[in-house]
């Protein structure tokens, strides 16, 4: 399962600089003018997980295979994007394809870097982007609901189900509120909601791009964003894209740690974004481990053992028999599968087992 986040925001807030740092590439041109990112750049990065190193040591695995995280750097949005201003249409099309939104907000003053709105105000910037997304969703929903209403009035059951999902969304959008507030808890309705591909239906993580001096503690701008995020039920992360760019140039982990220590930081911005992103999307990790490799796999929280098996290979899910499961803590405590089995810590789980974060699993299947 992929983890796909679109990096969005106004021009010149640090999106491309952050993207370059996170992916340790120079794919995206970070320049001091709007729309330097024309096509969406896509970068895949390994998700750091210290548990993999431990599993490799226990099983003397030849290699480590971390799970992957995908970032999409999307062209900057400007006021009027919902009407096609700037690169609005392209921006809106690209953002529909991602699972979650990383909304980068400029939280630093710098006279050498122009701001498209003329001044630094992250709350205003956030509202500008959100408004454009809501307007685009509103236009889309008002067009789509008309034929659905006609079919529902004619007695079509499926259309009636769609209306139950669409009407609360449309009411929110007309009231100037994002569609995510109408996200259903019912599984069947949620499936329909997700098929609407609403821009404001996606979970949001606000990333406050601060100056280097504010990287450890934040500043007044980032505090404003944190308060806004809490009020919305969203999360925020403080990073300094400039620092992340410097860290990305250091290939030695000890050098990275030493550099971060001098700035009062305990981890990179990438790690903080990943942790917040996992919480945002309800993601967890399970492992397969042996002499060949220690492998991490990303799963949606609450999935069953057969569904987890299907992440590795569809045949595993189709021919699922059972799963041999050891918790990560037990795997470490008893130094691997043999010790865990001897101490009664290896469990035989069936099709209804709900996977837990950190499970070390061996799937048995027959096709």
C-alpha positions in Angstrom: 0.0 0.0 0.0 1.4 3.4 -1.0 1.4 6.5 1.0 0.8 9.4 -1.4 0.9 13.0 -0.2 0.6 16.1 -2.4 2.7 19.0 -1.3 0.6 22.1 -1.9 0.5 25.8 -1.1 0.9 29.2 -2.5 4.0 30.0 -4.7 7.2 30.7 -2.9 6.4 29.1 0.4 9.1 26.5 0.2 7.3 23.5 -1.4 10.0 22.6 -3.9 12.8 23.2 -1.4 11.0 20.9 1.0 10.4 18.3 -1.7 14.1 18.3 -2.7 15.2 17.9 0.9 12.7 15.1 1.6 13.6 13.1 -1.4 17.3 14.1 -1.4 17.0 15.0 -5.1 17.2 18.0 -7.3 14.1 17.0 -9.4 12.2 20.2 -8.5 13.7 23.5 -9.4 13.6 25.7 -6.3 13.7 29.2 -7.6 12.5 32.5 -6.4 9.6 33.0 -8.7 6.0 31.6 -9.0 5.3 28.4 -10.8 8.9 27.1 -10.9 7.2 23.7 -10.5 5.1 23.3 -13.6 4.7 19.5 -13.8 4.1 17.6 -10.6 7.4 16.0 -9.4 7.1 12.7 -7.7 9.6 11.4 -5.3 9.7 8.1 -3.4 11.6 7.8 -0.1 12.3 5.1 2.4 10.3 5.3 5.6 12.8 5.1 8.5 12.0 2.5 11.1 14.6 1.5 13.7 12.7 -1.8 14.2 14.0 -3.0 10.8 17.6 -2.7 12.0 16.8 -4.8 15.1 15.1 -7.5 13.0 18.1 -7.6 10.6 20.5 -8.1 13.5 18.3 -10.9 15.0 17.9 -12.8 11.7 21.2 -11.8 10.2 19.2 -10.7 7.2 21.2 -9.9 4.0 19.3 -6.7 3.4 16.6 -4.3 4.8 13.6 -3.4 2.7 11.8 -0.4 4.2 8.3 0.6 3.2 8.0 3.5 0.8 6.5 7.0 1.1 5.6 9.0 -2.0 5.6 12.8 -2.2 4.1 14.8 -5.1 5.3 18.4 -5.5 2.4 20.2 -7.1 2.5 23.6 -8.8 1.7 26.6 -6.6 -2.0 27.7 -6.4 -3.1 31.4 -6.5 -6.3 33.2 -5.7 -8.8 32.4 -8.4 -7.5 29.0 -9.2 -11.0 27.5 -9.1 -11.7 29.8 -12.1 -8.6 28.7 -13.9 -6.3 31.5 -12.7 -2.6 30.8 -12.7 -2.1 27.1 -13.1 -5.4 26.4 -11.3 -6.9 23.7 -13.5 -3.6 21.7 -13.5 -3.2 22.2 -9.7 -6.8 20.9 -9.0 -6.4 17.9 -11.3 -3.1 16.8 -9.7 -4.4 17.2 -6.2 -7.4 15.0 -6.8 -5.0 12.0 -7.3 -3.3 12.1 -3.9 -4.4 10.4 -0.7 -3.6 13.3 1.6 -2.5 16.9 1.5 0.6 18.3 3.0 -0.2 22.0 3.1 3.1 24.1 3.3 2.7 27.5 4.9 5.3 30.2 4.9 6.1 31.1 8.5 9.2 33.1 8.1 10.1 36.7 7.0 12.7 37.2 4.3 12.8 40.3 2.2 14.8 38.4 -0.5 11.9 36.0 -1.2 8.8 37.6 -2.6 5.4 36.6 -1.3 2.6 36.3 -3.9 0.2 38.1 -1.5 2.8 40.8 -0.6 3.1 39.9 3.1 3.6 36.8 5.4 0.3 35.6 6.9 0.0 31.8 7.0 -3.7 31.8 8.2 -4.7 34.0 5.3 -2.7 31.7 2.9 -4.3 28.6 4.3 -7.8 30.1 3.9 -6.9 31.2 0.3 -6.0 27.6 -0.7 -8.9 26.1 1.2 -11.4 28.5 -0.4 -10.2 27.7 -3.9 -10.5 24.0 -3.2 -14.0 24.4 -1.7 -15.2 26.5 -4.7 -13.9 23.8 -7.1 -15.7 21.1 -5.1 -18.9 23.1 -4.9 -19.0 23.6 -8.7 -18.3 19.9 -9.2 -21.0 18.8 -6.7 -23.7 21.1 -8.0 -23.2 19.7 -11.5 -23.1 16.1 -10.4 -26.1 16.1 -8.0 -28.7 17.2 -10.6 -28.9 13.9 -12.5 -28.6 11.9 -9.3 -31.6 13.7 -7.9 -33.7 13.0 -11.0 -32.9 9.3 -10.8 -33.6 9.2 -7.1 -37.0 10.8 -7.6 -37.7 8.1 -10.2 -37.1 5.5 -7.6 -33.5 4.4 -8.4 -32.1 2.9 -5.1 -28.4 3.5 -6.0 -29.1 7.1 -6.6 -30.9 7.4 -3.3 -27.7 6.0 -1.6 -25.6 8.6 -3.4 -27.9 11.4 -2.4 -27.5 10.4 1.3 -23.8 11.1 0.9 -23.8 14.0 -1.5 -26.5 16.2 0.2 -24.6 16.8 3.5 -21.4 17.5 1.5 -23.1 20.0 -0.7 -24.7 21.7 2.3 -21.3 22.1 3.9 -19.7 23.5 0.8 -22.5 26.0 0.3 -21.9 27.1 3.9 -18.2 27.6 3.2 -17.0 24.5 5.0 -14.8 21.7 3.7 -16.3 18.3 2.6 -14.1 16.4 5.1 -16.5 17.5 7.9 -19.2 15.3 6.2 -16.9 12.2 6.0 -19.2 9.2 6.8 -18.4 6.7 9.5 -20.5 4.0 7.8 -18.2 1.8 5.6 -20.6 1.7 2.6 -21.2 5.5 2.7 -17.5 6.1 3.1 -16.8 4.1 0.0 -19.1 6.4 -2.0 -17.7 9.5 -0.3 -14.2 8.5 -1.4 -15.4 7.9 -5.0 -16.4 11.6 -5.1 -12.7 12.5 -5.2 -13.4 15.8 -3.4 -10.4 18.1 -2.9 -11.6 19.2 0.5 -12.5 15.6 1.5 -8.8 14.7 1.9 -7.0 14.7 5.2 -4.7 17.7 5.7 -1.4 18.1 7.5 -0.2 21.7 7.9 3.6 22.1 7.6 4.9 25.3 9.0 8.1 26.3 7.1 10.0 28.4 9.6 13.5 30.1 9.6 16.4 28.1 11.0 16.4 30.0 14.3 12.8 28.8 14.9 13.2 25.2 13.8 13.3 23.8 17.4 10.6 25.8 19.1 8.6 27.5 16.3 7.5 31.1 16.2 4.4 33.3 16.4 3.4 32.3 12.9 3.6 28.6 13.5 1.7 29.0 16.8 -1.1 30.6 14.9 -1.2 27.6 12.5 -1.1 25.1 15.4 -4.2 26.8 16.9 -6.0 26.8 13.5 -5.2 23.1 12.9 -6.4 22.1 16.4 -9.7 24.0 15.8 -10.2 22.1 12.6 -9.2 18.7 14.0 -6.1 18.7 11.9 -2.4 18.4 12.8 0.6 20.7 12.1 4.4 20.1 12.0 7.2 22.6 12.3 10.1 22.2 9.9 12.7 24.4 8.3 13.1 23.5 4.6 16.4 25.3 4.6 17.7 23.0 7.4 16.2 19.9 5.7 18.1 20.8 2.5 21.4 21.0 4.5 20.7 17.7 6.3 19.9 16.0 2.9 23.5 16.8 1.8 24.9 14.8 4.8 25.1 11.1 3.9 26.6 10.0 7.1 24.0 9.4 9.9 26.4 10.5 12.6 27.1 13.7 10.8 23.3 14.3 10.5 22.8 13.7 14.2 25.7 16.0 15.1 24.3 18.7 12.9 20.8 18.4 14.3 22.1 18.4 17.8 23.7 21.8 17.3 20.3 23.1 16.3 18.5 21.6 19.2 16.7 19.1 17.0 16.3 15.4 17.8 15.1 14.2 14.4 14.7 15.4 10.8 11.6 17.1 9.5 11.1 14.0 7.3 10.6 11.8 10.3 8.1 14.2 11.9 6.1 14.4 8.6 6.1 10.7 8.3 4.9 10.1 11.8 2.2 12.8 11.5 1.3 11.4 8.0 0.8 7.9 9.4 -1.5 9.1 12.0 -3.3 11.2 9.5 -4.1 8.3 7.2 -4.4 5.6 9.9 -1.4 3.7 8.7 0.5 1.0 10.5 3.5 -1.3 9.8 3.9 -5.1 9.8 7.0 -7.0 9.1 8.3 -10.2 7.4 11.8 -11.2 8.4 14.3 -14.0 7.7 17.9 -14.6 6.5 17.2 -13.1 3.1 15.6 -9.8 4.2 13.9 -7.8 6.9 10.9 -6.2 5.1 8.5 -3.6 6.3 5.0 -3.3 4.9 2.5 -0.4 5.2 -1.1 -1.3 6.0 -4.3 0.5 6.8 -5.2 0.2 10.5 -7.8 -2.4 11.2 -7.3 -4.7 8.2 -7.5 -8.5 8.5 -4.7 -11.0 8.1 -5.8 -12.0 4.6 -5.9 -8.4 3.5 -2.4 -7.9 4.8 -1.2 -11.0 3.0 -2.6 -9.4 -0.2 -0.3 -6.4 0.2 2.6 -8.8 -0.3 1.0 -10.7 -3.2 -2.6 -11.1 -4.4 -2.1 -14.9 -4.4 -1.4 -14.8 -0.7 -4.8 -13.3 0.0 -6.6 -15.5 -2.5 -5.2 -18.7 -1.1 -4.9 -17.6 2.5 -4.8 -20.5 5.1 -3.5 -18.9 8.2 -0.9 -16.5 9.6 1.8 -17.2 12.0 2.1 -14.0 14.1 4.7 -12.8 16.7 4.5 -9.4 18.2 7.6 -7.3 17.6 8.3 -7.0 21.3 8.2 -10.8 21.7 10.3 -11.3 18.6 13.0 -9.1 20.1 12.7 -10.5 23.6 13.1 -14.1 22.4 15.6 -13.3 19.7 13.6 -14.5 16.7 11.0 -17.0 15.5 12.6 -20.1 17.1 12.8 -18.6 20.6 9.3 -17.1 20.3 7.8 -20.4 19.2 9.5 -22.3 22.0 8.1 -19.8 24.6 4.6 -20.0 23.2 4.7 -16.5 21.7 4.0 -17.6 18.1 0.2 -17.5 17.4 -1.8 -19.2 14.7 -4.3 -16.6 13.4 -7.1 -17.1 11.0 -9.1 -15.0 8.5 -10.7 -12.8 11.0 -7.5 -11.7 12.8 -7.1 -7.9 12.9 -3.4 -7.0 12.3 -1.5 -5.0 14.9 1.3 -2.5 14.4 4.6 -4.3 14.6 3.4 -7.8 13.9 6.1 -10.1 12.5 4.2 -12.5 10.2 4.6 -15.6 8.1 1.6 -16.2 5.8 0.6 -19.7 4.8 -1.4 -20.0 1.6 -2.4 -22.4 -1.1 -3.4 -21.5 -4.7 
